[in-house]
Amino acid sequence: MLSLGLATLLFALPPGSPGEVASLPPQTDTCVMETEAGDRFPTCFDPGNALLLGTGLQVRDGVALPTLQAGILLRTERNSRSKGTLWFNTHRILVTEATPGNVRRGLSTTLYEGLYRRHLEEGFILIPTSRPIRVPFPFDVTVAVRAGALERRVWEGRGLTVETGRAALLLDPVRSVSGRLWLGFGPSVSHSLRRLADGTLEQEVSPFTSGVLETGYETADGWWTVRASALAGWINRFDGGRRFRARADASVERILFALNDQPLWLQLYGTYAYKDAGLGLETEWTAGARLLVRTFSAL
């Protein structure tokens, strides 16, 4: 009888009464919209997970050059959690840029470049004393690797430059949980070689005597992207010489429109190299604009 009375009272309550259980509003996906005809289409795009194709124009030391770009961009385990650990991994595979023509024809390509950032909800350092001590550590740790970066400048002769490998250990004080904002800095180790036009082979190594900076920001919908990186430090040659070099890159991207769910980005970028450009280790600057298509990038 008591159960029957409670049920009768519940159904007798008018809508909005304190005793009524409110229904939850349906969840909406802000990255998907719908036309009047009922067709759904994406409005958010991932600039780091796609097949990259691009073309544009750049100015290098006052000389205008056409450019072509292609590559594979991947992100893995971006939202995976395990015991309070979150990994943000990005991969750039076979990213290639070519400048055709007869003025300053050239080609640069990187076999692989990756960033592996580990985010902990509460970072710490364990000191292994007789009674272990746990000290707070306010940084995320990122491992940055690069392998097989080749540059060929036809106008400089038959030589080429190859950075066989680079690795850096970066600290990120921002500790973004979304992965859309990052700032990493730390030491790096690298090995490179140059084959000069006369056939001479020069090898260089930077044994943690260089520093790397990686930073960037992406909006949640992927419409805006800002990136910057820098490298500076001393390099030791195998013949006993030593030199200082520096390099910086920056870019800003904005989606113009999407054609059949394939977005088109406009990218403005610039680079500066101090005693680190080409076979002659020259100082030069580059600025340019390109249109980029990243297929399969819808979120």
Disulfide bonds with the S-S distance in Angstrom:
Cys31-Cys44 2.18
